[in-house]
Amino acid sequence: MQRSAVLNVMIGAARKAARGLKRDFGEIEQLQVSLKGPANFVTAADRRAEDILYAELSKARPGYGFLGEEGGSREGADKSHRWIVDPLDGTTNFLHGIPQFCISIGLERDGTMVAGLIYNPITDDLFLAERGKGAFFNDKRIRVAGRKTLADAVIACGLPHRGRGDLALGLREIGAVQDKVAGLRRFGAAALDLAYVAAGRTDGYWERNIKPWDIAAGLLMVREAGGFVTDLEGHDAMFAKGDVVAGNEAIHRDLLAALKTAKA
């Protein structure tokens, strides 16, 4: 693929931040861990990775705003552009030695996502997308899967857990979907879940209680791969509502319909 200047900036920042994550992943026993909330751990590695990403992205594009999981929102002189960054999506996996986590970088222009990167430092899986130019996995064009029925589909999901989310609603949603699909999967990293839909590894995905940095890059990734992604009401308010559902046109439609039956 022909990489634009902005994608090269994002790749360089991600690879630099990844060095520390790979080192710390190999020495999990030595990590200093603080508790940010119930079952929501923040590590020194997480904080360092965001600092590196902020420094590298700001150096390359001075004035852009920045929204990160750890540092929150930082205003820039350029009000049109904003980086939306998760330095370590899948922190719980990381802390347990499960190599299913990633760096996620999205670039927003005037409220629209225009570039996205999702990178797993352990597997070296690099997903890229740019508005109007398609989505790619390790430089190869990707498309959402072509399956048309839930009965043939493998669907990824998030699960509410202790201290986070509506457990009763989560169980109803799982029940509404489980007997209609070929399989359910819970991988534990929202950005990678969206990247997997874009690459056709899974057919669909839904989750509640997520933040903009979890999904910013992945929203663009799915759309550029020919997929559909909305909130759970079928609208384009994923950041505001904190929920998401994705898939190809047919799977997205039928997954939305199944999930709506669980709301009672």
Summary of the structure (lengths in Angstrom):
residues: 264
radius of gyration: 17.5
end to end distance: 46.6
largest distance: 51.1
contacts: 958
relative contact order: 0.14
helix: 38%
strand: 30%
